[in-house]
Amino acid sequence: MTASGRARREQVRLHAAALFDHDITPVQVAKTLRVSTKSAYQWHRRWQAGGTAALASTGPGGNPCRLSPARQARLASALDAGPATQGWSEDQRWTLARVTRLIGRLFHISYTLRGTSYLLHRMGWSLQVPAHRAVERDEDKVTAWRTGTWAKVRG
């Protein structure tokens, strides 16, 4: 979730705390704020235990990234160099398995495939589907075939 989304949700919780201060029941708070009654009851319990401060945002969820920004930059430059520079010469595609192994080689840190996917997404990389066009493709021969042989077959 984005920071603005967390801030919006925090404002809803703080509004709920103000309503709880006026002895409004969790069911009425849920209807007023258009949230689930389960959330309203959870907020009410937290509010009773710690006041309005207990409903403040605790920041983004999840574990912090295990690669520092400097290591992420190093990983990005290794990825930019291509798989061949890392020993994968059979094709020029990065797969999650290859990137996971690369992270292990470079930093001695083990990631799951899903963790690698999340890391790459945070770094701005996205899934790409290969075009299946050969690197050695000769455009002149392809054009000649299209104009000669294919024209006869279609003809």
C-alpha positions as a printed NumPy array, in Angstrom:
array([[  0.   ,   0.   ,   0.   ],
       [  1.176,   3.48 ,  -0.754],
       [  1.917,   6.093,   1.88 ],
       [ -1.159,   8.096,   0.863],
       [ -3.344,   4.992,   1.214],
       [ -1.969,   4.337,   4.706],
       [ -2.598,   7.979,   5.637],
       [ -6.218,   7.757,   4.433],
       [ -6.8  ,   4.62 ,   6.485],
       [ -5.198,   6.221,   9.512],
       [ -7.579,   9.183,   9.205],
       [-10.534,   6.778,   9.243],
       [ -9.198,   5.103,  12.4  ],
       [ -8.612,   8.462,  14.087],
       [-12.15 ,   9.523,  13.171],
       [-13.341,   6.276,  14.773],
       [-11.396,   7.181,  17.942],
       [-13.177,  10.546,  18.077],
       [-16.504,   8.758,  17.767],
       [-15.538,   6.308,  20.527],
       [-14.763,   9.344,  22.721],
       [-18.424,  10.338,  22.331],
       [-19.632,   6.878,  23.487],
       [-20.721,   5.75 ,  20.046],
       [-20.829,   1.965,  19.74 ],
       [-18.581,   0.069,  17.328],
       [-21.619,  -0.979,  15.274],
       [-22.634,   2.66 ,  14.791],
       [-19.019,   3.604,  13.987],
       [-18.917,   0.863,  11.337],
       [-22.099,   2.187,   9.723],
       [-20.967,   5.826,   9.923],
       [-17.499,   5.18 ,   8.458],
       [-18.667,   2.417,   6.127],
       [-16.22 ,  -0.168,   7.447],
       [-16.763,  -3.718,   8.658],
       [-18.039,  -4.247,  12.188],
       [-15.074,  -6.534,  12.786],
       [-12.673,  -3.636,  12.088],
       [-14.703,  -1.293,  14.274],
       [-14.614,  -3.758,  17.179],
       [-10.848,  -4.269,  16.754],
       [-10.294,  -0.514,  16.72 ],
       [-12.499,  -0.145,  19.793],
       [-10.441,  -2.732,  21.711],
       [ -7.195,  -1.049,  20.681],
       [ -8.608,   2.366,  21.55 ],
       [ -9.682,   1.141,  25.009],
       [ -6.229,  -0.331,  25.644],
       [ -4.104,   2.574,  24.391],
       [ -6.253,   5.544,  23.444],
       [ -6.093,   7.38 ,  20.144],
       [ -2.347,   6.745,  19.82 ],
       [ -3.055,   2.997,  19.569],
       [ -4.885,   3.615,  16.286],
       [ -2.013,   5.511,  14.647],
       [ -0.299,   3.967,  11.64 ],
       [  2.667,   1.733,  12.383],
       [  4.135,   2.208,   8.912],
       [  4.311,  -0.184,   6.014],
       [  3.825,  -3.849,   6.737],
       [  6.13 ,  -6.694,   5.916],
       [  9.785,  -7.303,   6.519],
       [ 12.385,  -4.723,   5.539],
       [ 14.384,  -5.408,   2.399],
       [ 17.436,  -7.568,   3.056],
       [ 19.462,  -5.796,   0.368],
       [ 20.729,  -2.307,   1.119],
       [ 20.306,   0.381,  -1.552],
       [ 23.986,  -0.055,  -2.489],
       [ 23.494,  -3.798,  -2.965],
       [ 20.332,  -3.183,  -4.975],
       [ 22.322,  -0.882,  -7.256],
       [ 24.986,  -3.565,  -7.634],
       [ 22.3  ,  -6.144,  -8.475],
       [ 20.725,  -3.77 , -11.017],
       [ 24.053,  -3.253, -12.78 ],
       [ 24.631,  -7.028, -12.879],
       [ 21.171,  -7.506, -14.364],
       [ 21.781,  -4.754, -16.914],
       [ 24.975,  -6.508, -18.015],
       [ 22.894,  -9.525, -19.054],
       [ 22.839, -13.233, -18.261],
       [ 25.833, -14.03 , -20.487],
       [ 28.162, -12.057, -18.218],
       [ 27.055, -14.281, -15.346],
       [ 27.604, -17.542, -17.218],
       [ 24.204, -18.193, -18.815],
       [ 25.05 , -18.146, -22.489],
       [ 22.314, -20.444, -23.836],
       [ 19.759, -17.591, -23.97 ],
       [ 19.568, -13.959, -22.982],
       [ 16.618, -14.054, -20.597],
       [ 16.582, -13.39 , -16.891],
       [ 14.34 , -15.825, -15.058],
       [ 13.413, -15.64 , -11.384],
       [ 15.514, -18.733, -10.741],
       [ 18.552, -17.139, -12.389],
       [ 18.134, -13.851, -10.526],
       [ 17.719, -15.767,  -7.258],
       [ 20.953, -17.651,  -7.931],
       [ 22.682, -14.392,  -8.873],
       [ 21.638, -12.818,  -5.554],
       [ 23.02 , -15.86 ,  -3.759],
       [ 26.312, -15.628,  -5.646],
       [ 26.777, -11.894,  -5.191],
       [ 25.57 , -11.397,  -1.631],
       [ 25.354, -14.877,  -0.038],
       [ 21.697, -14.283,   0.753],
       [ 18.982, -16.785,  -0.121],
       [ 15.675, -15.571,  -1.526],
       [ 12.62 , -17.527,  -2.581],
       [ 11.35 , -17.064,  -6.116],
       [  8.43 , -15.026,  -4.783],
       [ 10.791, -12.926,  -2.664],
       [ 12.934, -12.294,  -5.724],
       [  9.829, -11.253,  -7.637],
       [  8.875,  -8.76 ,  -4.906],
       [ 12.435,  -7.422,  -4.78 ],
       [ 12.601,  -6.885,  -8.546],
       [  9.211,  -5.179,  -8.497],
       [ 10.369,  -2.808,  -5.729],
       [ 13.467,  -2.052,  -7.806],
       [ 11.294,  -1.091, -10.781],
       [ 11.732,  -4.232, -12.879],
       [  8.663,  -5.843, -14.431],
       [  7.74 ,  -9.154, -15.998],
       [  8.47 ,  -9.245, -19.695],
       [  7.321, -11.892, -22.114],
       [  9.99 , -12.693, -24.694],
       [  9.176, -11.991, -28.33 ],
       [ 10.609, -15.377, -29.426],
       [ 12.574, -13.713, -32.194],
       [ 15.959, -15.27 , -32.829],
       [ 19.008, -13.128, -32.145],
       [ 20.572, -14.474, -35.347],
       [ 17.524, -13.555, -37.463],
       [ 18.459, -12.377, -40.973],
       [ 15.852,  -9.798, -41.994],
       [ 16.935,  -9.842, -45.657],
       [ 16.256, -13.583, -45.949],
       [ 12.915, -13.23 , -44.158],
       [ 11.852, -10.416, -46.489],
       [ 12.948, -12.396, -49.547],
       [ 10.969, -15.424, -48.379],
       [  7.857, -13.297, -47.736],
       [  7.965, -11.667, -51.158],
       [  8.93 , -14.827, -53.051],
       [  7.789, -18.074, -51.482],
       [  4.937, -16.779, -49.348],
       [  3.463, -14.794, -52.236],
       [  3.391, -18.002, -54.334],
       [  1.804, -20.04 , -51.547],
       [ -0.873, -17.429, -50.87 ],
       [ -1.378, -16.694, -54.566]])
